[in-house]
Amino acid sequence: MNINATLIGQLIAFAVFVWFCMKFVWPPLMEAIEKRQKDIADGLAKSERGQKELELAQEKATEQLKEAKTQAAEIIEQAKKRASQIVDEETQRGHTEREKIVAQGQAEIEAERNRAKEELRKQVAALAVVGAEKILAREIDAAAQSDIVEKLVAEL
Amino acid sequence: MASEITTSEYIKHHLTNAKMCTADGGIAFNKACADAGFWTWHVDTLAWSIGLGILFLWYFRSVAKKATTGVPTKTQAFVELVVDFVNDNVVSTFHGRSALIAPLSLTIFVWVLLMNLMDLVPVDVLPSIAGLIGQYGFGMDPHDVYMKAVPTTDLNLTFALAIGVFFLIIFYSIKMKGVGGFMKELTMQPFGHWAFIPVNFILETVTLLARPLSLALRLFGNLYASELIFILIATLGLWQLPLHFPWAVFHILVLPLQAFIFMMLTIVYLSLASEDH
């Protein structure tokens, strides 16, 4: 076979190449690759975390919305109740007011009527007296018959 | 070219390395080196392999210097693809931590692949260019200029790689198990009795030596054979056109596969060496 000194040269070249590759080629390349792998893994983890957070926030938002809806319904319910309560109260007050006014009116009417009656009675008495005076002027003294006239007036 | 010389001369010319040696106190080339024995240098193998190794390291180093951890450029993505591919294989096979195994595997894979890919350069191109340079630049006979451009078809190179790996196997065995543990592994397996120590030693030594031997011969054999077939196809004249294409396409599979096998077996051997049974 053709084995000769070339073998030694090749051995040295091989050793130098491997040494160079080990020192200057492999580490920076591997470092870059591993760094990028780490970056990508981190990015993926981050995005996953973000996704989870988003889901959580959505859930929270839904919950809050539901709560708000319930609250709104409650408030509306309360308002309605209050409104009907106010209406009731007002109606009640109206009623009392009316009754009061009506009662007052009636009392006034009654008083007026009593006054009118009194007036009328006085006037009728006077009129009767005048009439009687006129009748009796010719026959009797007014004063002597005044007890009869008063009896008449009382019967009115 | 085949018109002036016979087919066997043509094939032999293509399969001969350019040699360099010292003879009579000066530097001599090729045929003058027939008697130089061991101290002969295959300049073409050395030049191509070292050139391709430097190309690989320069390219990867230039990417590594500019390596960004953000969005990579296409070049960086390509280099990272190769690095990641090698790293995956190392991590899945070699259990334990080592700063050496992965860069070693990367160097073996890419370097061997680049050297193998020289096989796809048409067989006459580089020898012809070298012949022309020799003829007009140095006034040599072009038939005396040799250029074997696929370094992995040179046993010296494949053995150099395998011996490098073999040293590492021994280094890792001793580092992980200690000298005693390594000796015990060589002598007390597979039969755990003192009487079997010689038998065990022979068996285990054969196992140990078979690893670099098979590594070197597998790569050399595959590449030498495929190069030889390329050369044979090239001697067929016009017929080489339909034949050359499928053979080259087939080697798009074979060449990376051989580089991958060399890398993978290196990792497996080193992981076996650093693990206790």
Interface residues (C-beta under 8 A of the other chain):
Chain A: M1 N2 I3 N4 A5 T6 L7 I8 G9 Q10 L11 A13 F14 A15 F17 V18 F20 C21 M22 F24 V25 W26 P28 L29 M30 E31 A32 I33 K35 R36 D39
Chain B: N17 A36 G37 F38 W39 T40 W41 H42 T45 L46 S49 I50 G53 F56 L57 F60 R61 V63 A64 K65 A67 T68 T69 G70 P72 Q76 V79 E80 V83 D84 N87 A99 L100 A102 P103 L104 L106 T107 W111 D154 L155 N156 L157 F159 A160 L161 I163 G164
